[in-house]
């Protein structure tokens, strides 16, 4: 039978297989590809070549089995250029069952229908394509689509382009191989040349299985451990549905989507390094130090963690997000409730990575208004009960029994109160705090936690029982207002979970979005109105401040007069901008450092530096308690007409929470909220009809491919990044430094790099300062990074010029250092053994040099000294 291409009307062949090859090579990647089948009068129309090919294979397979014209296969390579009248490209798609007499030249680039087909071996036993190739191709597609928020059509176009490039590359390699074989032709190499060319002809396209949306989803389900989300009914509603010209009333389920916690953890632990971190018993700091969750009193006395120290420490976070950013009355129409979890067993330097924060549940906020959040908590409790008792999971080391319990519930005040059953609007409650039974009057005068009656789990359960047993609605509402409790939360029934102690305050929402904007605004407003400060000068100082490369991203916005005069207690700054503003305010207000109002801000900055510190001692926590009490008294003296807000009151509970759960940064919501951005960006690219299902499916697919290549897991992929590399000119000099400071006797190879990033901290030569040593007790030794070396591809070391620390200047909350003017010997330090891993930068002010700090360093240096002594 004679076959003609209806697209170009030039190509003619006696084989349908060759026609399909021609269409695939020359026409399938066209943006306006459109083809009517026409075989045996078939009227099916296609816009994607792969779909057309599989249609032919299903409906018209008998034509593919027809023998080609005698001699046609043998002269195919000779006449193909004339037939196509275009540049020759090898085929990407060919039938996988070919006649026995078909030549290898016709078997160009195969398209397997299944993974099993890839694992098969052809009759000659010449080539076997491993499953890893398709696995990595699938992972490439998923990562590209998820990380760069591509639409499905855009991703399919990219796959088609990669296939075309791959085809051209193989064709080019084939041509080069032919040239090499021609130059070395001989009787002994004929068979070798034929076998070598067969490798190209039998190459299986790894992207064929993921060329369409349906195929991508099918391969993902087969090859990856994808955890499917459960659809759980919340309630039912009656809605209208059009059917033709009539409208019917139908019953529709309101659903929330839940990722089974045990299966999600099992998938997470498939990575060997994550599994190793979980299996290791967490190392506690020296007595008297708080560095992580395990150093707090709660985990030391917890029924599960005291018996099984390596049990999973589950941290939950919940928040509502708006994915459309609408205005007016539609502002809450598309709000979603998100529930995430992370594991406290993960090392803190990896825990902040977004890949360590995993989605647990999602629902439309509007659907939960009637049923409440307890329907979600009920499902979570089932998994928590199972984990507490112990469940068996499959790991790379075989079957393993794991235990776990929830250690904290994080979120803003509204989200925590909503899930825990407290009054969301604390202004309508007599007891406005979930940690103590304080009244509004006491809040204005008592600033010590010991002055209040602390809430306990036993009293909370008793108060919930009283509310439930109230005989009348009036009495019930009165008790709710008195106790500040709306209902008995399902969190009370979680195994070994204390709803009072394990719902810590979040320093991002309490301080950066509450206390700091309010107090800074009041102080600036007073100074401007009294004529001691000019707002324009403040804005000029903010805009002209020499920000470090780390802070320039969160440079504060200028403060407008309308913002300053408003009464809402906001400065229109993000949390990151507030952190930077708190660091630069001492420089901006330096000329007013004796002012009592400015000293109020200095006290607040000192408190912020302590609560944001990653390491604290018992002595510092006690000092923090006194600082907070003194600060609130000072606030009330300076602003007697301003009430102490609930968030200001919440500060007095921070010291006890540090003693119970470790440093506050281990529960901060800032990184959890960064996870929201991923879903907001996905939402604009996915099906919006059921946005929850679309988002959670996209997330599960993305998480499933993260373990394909263990070395490229998002948690560990960017542990170390290097800038431009150059050879070390004086290797003998470096060898001497390594011997003197690090005890290295010999080195084989070393290179110098311009900059280095280790776990998110970037060190730049001639710019960055490091905290390399501690002198005379707690005096930090900062050093300017002069060179960065990579020795034997494993040791990262920093050569630095030491700066002498003069003092800590409390007026500007920074260390004053002296820069050596004469040539001074440099020192060498292992980049993995610094006192503190933050990269610092200098600021010149009135002929002096200062080093700004992000948090209190005293206890960091004390822990370093303690570790060296032991």
N, C-alpha and C positions, 0 to 999 in steps of 0.2 A: 504494500500500500504506500502511496506517495503522500508525504506530510509537508505542509507549507506553513510558515510562520505568518499569522495574520496581522502581526504588529508591524513588521518591516516589509512583508511581502517579497522578500528576497531569498531567504534561506529555504531550501527544499531538501528533504532527506527521505530515505526509505524506512527510517526507524523512529518511532515515537520517542524512544529514549534519547536519541540525539536531538530531537526537537525540544524536549524538555530541558536538556542541557543548554541548548542555544538560548532559550527564553530566560533561563536562570542567569546565564553569563552576561547577556547583553541588555536585557530589558527589566529584570525583576527589581533592580534598585532605583528605577525611575520614580520620581515623586508622584507622577500621574499614572502609575502602572494600573492597568485595567484590562481584564481578559475574559472573554466569553469562551466557555469550554468548547462547544460545538462538536465534540466527538459523539458519533451516533445520534446527532440531533440534540445533544444535551444543551439546556439553556442556562445552566448555572453560571453566575458571573462572580469574579474574584478580583480583589485589589491587593492581596498578599500572595506571593508566589508559593510559599510553603503550604498554604491552605489549598491552592489549586493543585499542587503536586499530590497531596494526600487524597484529594478528591479523585484524581485520575487513578491513583493506586487502589482506591476502594471500589469505584464504579466501573472503571475501564481497564482493569488489570490484564485482561486477556490480550489487549493490544501491546502491552509491554513484554509479553512472552513471545510475540511473533518474531521469527528469525529475520535478521536483517538481510538485505540483498547480498548475494554471494560476492565476496571481495570488498564489500563496503566497509567492514570493520577494519580490514588491513590497510585500506587507503584513507582511513578517516583522518589521520594526522597529516597526510600529505595534502589533502584537498580541503581541510577545514578552513584554512585562511581564505580560499576562494569562495567557499560556500557562504561564510558569514560576512565577507567584505568588511571586516573590521578587525581590531586588535584581538588576538586570541587570548582567552581567559579560560582556565579550567573550571569545570563545573563544581558547584557547591552542593547540589542535590542530585542523587541518582537512586534508582530503585535498589533496595537492599537484597532482592532476590533476582538474580540475573541468569540468563540461559547459560548452560554449561560451556558453550562454545564462544561466549563473548570474550573478546580480547581485553587485556588489562588496560589498554589505552582508553577504552570506553568507561572504565570504572574510575572516574576522576576523584571527586570529593564526596564521600558518602554522607548520607543523612540517616543516622540510626533512628528507629522509632522508639526505642526504649533503652534503658540503661543496660539491660541484660544483653541487648544486641551489641553494645560496645564491648562487653566483656568476652564476646565470642572470638574464636580464632578462625580465619579463613581456611579453605581447604589446603592451600599450599603451606600453611603454618608460617607465613612470612612476617605478618605484622599483627601485633596485639595492642590495641589502644586501651590504656588503663582508665578506670573510672575516675581517677583523680583529675584528669584533664577536663572532663565535663563538670565535675564538682567545682573546680576552681572557676570555670566559665560561669557557672550559675552564681557562685558567690560574687563574682565581678559584677554581674547584672544587678543583684540585690543591693550590694553596697553602693553602686553608682546611683541607683534609683533612690535609695533611702538617704544617703549622705547629702546628695545634691538636690534633693526634692524635685526629681524629674517626673513629668507626666508619663503615663504608661505608653502613649504614642511616641513620645520623645525617646523613651528607652528602647522601644522596638526599632526606631530609626537608627539609633546608635548601634544596636546589635547587627542590623543589616549592613551598616557601613563597615563594622569590624569584619563581618564575613567577607565583604568585597575586598577589603584590604588583605585579609588572610589569603583569599584566592589569588590575588595578584602577587603576594609574597611567595606563595608556593610555586606559581608559574615562573617567577624570576629565579628561584632556587633551582627549579627543574632545568631551566635553560643553562644556568651556570654549571650544573652537574653534567649536562650533556657535553658542554665544551671541554670540561676536564676529562671526561671519558674518551672524547675524540682524540685529544692529545696523547692519551695513554692507551690507545686502542691496540688490541692484539687478540690472538685466539684465546689466551688464558683469561682475558678480562671481559669477554663478551657476556658470559653468564653473570659475572659480578656486576657489570653495568646494567644488565636487565633487572637483576635483583634490587640494585640501588634505585633505579627508576620506578620500580614497583612500590617502593616505600612512599613516594609522592602520590602515586596513582591511588593507593589504598588508604590515604590519610582520611580520617573520619573527622568531620567538622564538629568541634566541641560545642559550638553555639547553636547547632541545629535544634537541639532539644529545648532551647530557650528563645527561639526566634519569635514566638507569639506569646501573648498574655496567658492563654490557656496552657501552653506547654511550660512556661515558666512556673506557674502554680503547680502543675503536675509533677515536675521534676523536684521542686522544693519539698513536696509532701513525701516523695519517695526517698530522697537522698539525705535530707536533713531531719534532725530531731525537732521538728516544729511542734510547739505546744499549742494546741487549738484552744481558743477561749470558749468558755461556757456561756450560753445564753440563758439567763435566769429571769423568770417573769416577776415583775414588781406588782403590777396591777393590770386590769383590763379596762378598756374604754371603748365606747361606741363612736364610730366615725362614718362619714359618708364616702361612698366609692362609686364613681361613674362607670356604668356598664352600657356601652352603646348610647342610646338616647335617654336612658333612665338612670336614676340615682338610687342606690341601695344603701342600707345601713348594715355595717359589718362590725364584728367584734375584733378589736386589735389589741395585742399584748404590748404592754410597756416593759421593756427589757433593760437589764444592765448586764454588762459583759465582764466576766471574771476569768483571770488566768489562774488555773490551779497552782497554788503556792508550792506544793511538793514537787510537781512536775517541772515548774519553772526553776526551782533550786536544783533539781537533778540535771536539767539542761545546763545551768550555769556552772555546775561542778564538773562538767565534761572536760573543761580546760585543766590541764595538769597543774599549772601554777596556782590557780585558784583553789583547786582541791588541796594542794599542799598547805596553803595558808589556813584553810579550814581545819585540816587535820592537826596542825600544830597547836599546842597549848599556848594561849596568849601569855606573853611575858609581862608581868606587872613591873612597874617602876619601883625604885627604892622607896622604903617606907617614908611617908610624909609628902610624896609627890603625886600629882594628878596629871596623867598624860593621855589616857584613853578611858573607855568605858570600864574596863576591868579594874581600874584603880579606884573607882567609886565604891562607896560602902554598900550600895544596893546589890551589885553583882557578887560581892564577897559573901553576902548573907543570903543570896537567892537560893531557893531549894534545888533548882536544877543546876545552875552554874557552879554552885559550891561542890556538887557531886560530879558533874561532867563539865570541866572547864572549857573544853573545845566545842560545846554545844553551840548551835547557831544563835547569834545575837541579832534578832530581827528588829529593824528600825522601820516603822511605818510613817508615811507622810501623806497628808491629804490636803487638797486645795481645789478651788473652782477656777476654771479658766474660761475666757471668752475668745472664741476662735474666729469671730467675724468682726469684732470691734464696731458694732452698730451704734446708732444714736437714739436718744429719746426713749419712747416706750418699748422699743425692740432691744434695749440694751442687755436684757437677760434671756432673750429667746434661745440663743445657741450656747448657753453656758453648759460646760461639762464638769462633772465631779471626777477628779483624777485621784487615784490611790497608787502610790509607789512604795517600793520597799528596797532596802539595802541591807547588807550584813555587816555588823560591827566587827566580825572576825577579820575582815579585809584590812590590810595595812592602811593606816590613815593617808599615806601618800598616794594610794590608788583609789581610796574610797570616794574621793572628790571627782573622779572621772565619771562622765555621764553614763558610760556603759556599765558602771557598777550600780547605777540606780535603775531599777527594773519596774515595768508597769505591772500592777496587780489587778486593778479594777477600773472600770470607766462606766459612767452613766450620765444621762441628761439630767441636769439639776431640776428641770421642770417636772420630770417623772418622779422625782424623789420627794416632792413637796407634800404629797398626801401620805405616802407609806413611811417616809423617813429613812435615815441612813442605816437603821438596824437591820434591814434586809441584806445589806452588803456585809455588815459585821457578823451576821449569822453564818454566812458562807465562809468568811475568813476564820471564824472560830472553829469550824469543822477541821480545817487544816492545822490550826494552832494546837488543837487537842491531839491530833494525830502526831504532830512533830514533838509535842511534849512527852508523849508516851514512847516515841521512837518509830521511825518508818525505815523501810529498806529501799534503797535506790541502787541503780546500776552506775558504776563509775568506771574509769579506765583501768582501775585496779581491781575490778570485780565488784561483787555485791557488798554494800556497806550500810550499816544502820546509823542513822543520824537522828539527833535530838535538837530541839530548838524551842525558843520562847521569845515573846516580844519584850524588848527592853525599854522602848520609848515610842510614844506617838508624837510626831512633830507636826508643826503647822502654825498658822497664825492663830490669834486668840479666837476668832470667829469659828474657824474650822475645828479647833480642839474642843471648844465648848459645845459645838454642835454634835460632834461624835460622842463626847463624854457625858452629854445630857445636862450641862450647865446652861444658864441663861446666856443666849448669844449676845443680846444687848445688855451689858452689865449695868448700864445706867438705870434700868428698871428693876434692879435687884437690890435688896438690903445688904446682902453679902456679895461683894463685887469681885471677889478673888476666889479662884479654885484651889488655892493652897492654904488660905486662912479664912476665918470668919470675921472679916473686918467690915465695919460700917463706914459710911461716907464721912461722918464726923471724926472717927478715929483716924481715917486715912489722912486727914488734914493736919494732924498733930503728932501722931506716933509714927516714927520712922525706923523703928527697930523691930525685926521679926519676932523677937522674944516677947514683945508686948501684946501679941495677938494669940488667939486660940487657934492652933493649927488644925486643919482638917485631917482626918484619918479615914482610911477605907472603912473601918467598922462604923464610925459615925455617919459616913456618907450612905452606907447601906441602910442604916437605921432611919435616916432622914428620907430616903427614897421609899422605904416601907410606910412611913407616916403619910407621905403624899399619896401613895396608892390606896391606903386604907381610909382616906378622908371621906366623910359621909356626904358632904355637899361640895358642889363646884366652888362655892365661895371660900370654904375652908381650904380646899385643895389649891386654889390660886393664891390664897394668902400664904400658905406654907411654901409654895414655889417661890414667891417673892422674898420671903424671909430667908430661906436657905440658899437662894440663887440657883435652884435646881429645877429643870423642866421635867425630867423623867429619869428613870433608871436605865442606864445605857447597857448594851450588851457587852461593853468592854469590862464591866464588873465580873462577868463570867469567864473571861479569858484566864487560862491557867497561870497562876502566880503573877498576876498583873495588878499592880497598885495604881488605880486611876488617879490618885493624888500625886504620888511621887514620880510616876513615870510619864507625866505629861509636862515636860519642861517648857519654860518660857523660851521664846525664840528671840535672840538678841538682834537679829536683822529687823524684825517687825517692831519689837519693843523699843529698841534704841535708835536704829538708823531711820526707821519710818515713823517713829513716835516721839521719843524724848528729845533726841538731838535737833530735829527741825523746830520743835516747839521752843526749846530753850534758846537756841541760836537766834531764832526770829525775835523773841522777846528782848534779848540783850541788844541785838542790832537796832531794833526799833527804838529802844530807850536811848541808846547812844546817838542815833541820828536825830531824834527829837530834842535831845538836850544840847545838840550842837557840838558834841565831842567827836563826832565821826561824820564823814561825808560818804553817802552811799555810792557816789560816782568813783571815789577813791578806792572803795572796797571792790567794786566791779573791775576797776582798772588793775588792781592788784591780783584779782582772780584770773583775769585774762592774760596778764603779763608774767605770771609766776613761772619759774623754770621747772616745769614738771619733768619727772623722770620718764624714761620710755615705758615704764610699767603704769604710771599714773595718767599719762596723756590720754589714754582711751576713756578714762572716767573723769575728765576735766570738768569741774563744776560749771554750771551755767550761770550767767550774770543774774543777779537778784533784782527784779523790777520793783519800782515803788509800789505798784498795786499789790504785788505779792507780799511785800513787807508790811503793808497797812491792813491786809485782810486779817480776819479773826479765826481762820480755820486751822491755824497751827501747822501749816505746811510751807515748804520752801521750793516746791516744784523741782526737787532733785531726786534722782534714783538712789538706791542703796549704795551702789558703788561710788556715785558722786558724793554722797554724804561722808563716806569714809575718807575720801581724798580731801574734802572740805575741812573735816576735823583735823587733818594733818597739817594743812596750810594756814588755818586760822591763827595759830600762835605767831606766825610771821606777819600776817596781815594786820593783827592787832598788837604788834610788839610795842608800839609807842604808847599803848594804854595798859601796859601790864600791871600797873599798880592799881588800876580801877577795880573796884569790888565786883562789878558786873563781868568784867573780863576774867577775873579770877574764878567766877562761877563756871565759865566755859573751860578754863584750864582744869578745874576739878573734874568736869565731865569727861574731858579728853583722857585724863589719867584713869578714870573708871573704865572707859572704852578700851584703852590699851591693855588693861588687866583682863577684862572679860573676853577679849579676842586672842589672848595668849594661848599657845598650844600646850604649855607646861606651866603648872602652878604648884605652889607649896601650901601647906596648911597655914603657915604664917601669913602668906600673901592673901589667902582667902579671908583670914581674920581681919587683915588691914582693909580689904575691900569692903567688908561689912561696915567698918567705921567710916570709910570714905563715903559710902552711899548715904549713911545716916547724916553725916555732916553736910553733904551736898544738898540733900532735901531740906534740911533746916535752913541752909543758906538761901536756897531758892524761895522758901516761904518768907524769909526776912526781906529779901529784895523785891519780891512780887507778892505782897500780901493779898492783893485783889484777885490773884490767879489761884484757882483751885489746883490741888495736887491731883493729877489725872490717874486713872487706874494703871496706865502703863508706867508712870513714875513710881507708883506703889509696887508694881511687880518687880522692880529692881531690888527691893529688899530681900527677895527670895532667891536671888541669883547665887549668893555664897553657899547656902544650904544645898542648892541643886548641884553645884560643882562638887561638893563633898559626896553627894549621892551618886551622880552619873558622870563625873569627870568634867573636863573643860567644856565650856558652852559651845565652842566652835565645832565640837563633835556632833551637835544636834542642830546646827544652824541650817536654815532653810534656803540659803542663797543658791547652793548647787542644785537643790531639788527644783527650784523655780526655773533654773536654766534649762531643765529637761522639758519644760512647757514649750519652749521655742521650737523644739523638734516637731511637736504635734501641731502647733499653729501653722508651721510652714507646710507640713504634709496636707493639712486640711484643704488648702487651696488647690491641691493637685489631685485629690481623690474624689470618689463618688460621694456626694453630699446628701443623698437621699436618706441613707442610714449612716451618718458620719461616724458614730461610735464603732460600728462594725468595720467600716473601712479603715479607721485609724488603728484599731486594735489588731486587725489582720496584718496591716502593713508593719506594725511594730513586731509582731510575732515572727513574721518572715525575716525581718532584719536581724532580730536576736538569734534566730536559728542558724544563720550562716557565719556567726562570729567565731565559731570554733573550727572552721575549715582549715585555717592555717594558724596553729597555736602561737607562732611568733608574731602574728599580725592582729592579735586580739585588740580591740580598741582600748582596753585597760592598759595594755603593755606596749602598744605599737609605737608610742612617742616617748618612751622612757628617756631616751638620749637622742638628741639631734645636734648635728654639727654644722658650722658654717664653712666657708672656704678653707681648704686644706693646703698646706705647703710643707715641704721637707724641712727638717730641723738642720740648720746650717752648722751649728757647733754641737755635735753629738757628745763629744767628750765633756763639755760644760754641763749638759743635761745629766750625763751619767754621774758626774760629781754631785750635783744637787740631789739626785735620787738616792745616792748612797748616804749622803749626810743627813737628809731629812726623813727619808722613808725606808732606809735600810736595804735598798736594792743593790745587789752585787753586780748584776749584768743586765743589759737590755739588748734586744735584737733589732728592734725597729721603733721609730718614733716619728710622729708628725705633729705639726703645730696647726691649731685651728683658730679662726677669727672669733667665733663665739660658740657657746655650748649651752644646750638646754638639757637639764636633768630634772625629770619629774615636774615640769612646768616652770622651773626657775632658770632664768636666762642670765648667763654671765658673758659679758662683752669685754674684750681686752681694751685697756686704757679708759674704760668708762665705769665698769661695775666695781663695787666694793664688796668684800666678803668679811664675815665674822669668823676669823681663822683661829683665834686663841683667846684665852681668858687669863689676865694678868692680875696679880695682887688681889686675890679674892674674887671680886665681881667687876673688875675693870675690863671692858671688851677691847680686843685688839682688832681693829678694822684694817683691811689692806686693799690697795688698788690692784686689780688683776692686770698684770703686765703681759703674761703669756699663758696659753692653755695648751697642754700637751696630751696626746693620746699615745701611750706607751704599750707596745706589743699587742695592740688592738683590744686591750682589756682594762688598762689603768688610765683613768682620767685624773690629771693633776693640774693644779693651778699655781703658777708662779706669781707671787704678789709682793708689793712693796708695803711694809708695815707703816701704819699711821699711828701716832701717839694720841691716845684718848686723854683729853684734859679733864673734862667733867661732863655730867649730864645737866644741861641748862633747862631748868623747869619752866622758865619764862617762854621758851619756844618748843618745849617738849622734844628735844633732840640732843644728841651727843655732839659736843664740840671737840674737834680733832685738830691736830697740827700736821700739816703736810711738810715732809722733809724737803728743804731747799737744796741740800747737797746730795751728791751721789750716795746711795745707801744700799747695802747688800740686800738682795731679795731672798725670800724664803719660798719653800715649796710645800704644798699640802695636798693630800688626797681629796678629790672633790666629793667623795662619799663619806668623808669623816670631818666635815665642817662642824663648828659649834652650832650654827644655825644656817639653814640652806637658803634663806631669803637673799636675794640680790639687792644691795643697797647702793645709793647714789648720794653724792655730796651736793651741798647748796652753799654758795658763798654769800655772806651777809656782813656788810660793814667791815670788810677786811678779815672776817673770820670764816672758818669752814665748818659746816655742820653736817651731820648724818641723821636723816629722818628715820624713825623706826615705825614699823607697822603695828607692833604690840610690845608689851612689857618683856624685856629680855633678861631681867634679873634671875628668874627661876630657870630659864633656859640655860643660862651659864652655870647656875648652881647644880643642875642635873648633869651637865657636862663634867664638872669637877668631881661630882660624886661617882660618875661612871669611871673616870680615870683613876680615882683612888681605889676603887674596888677591883 
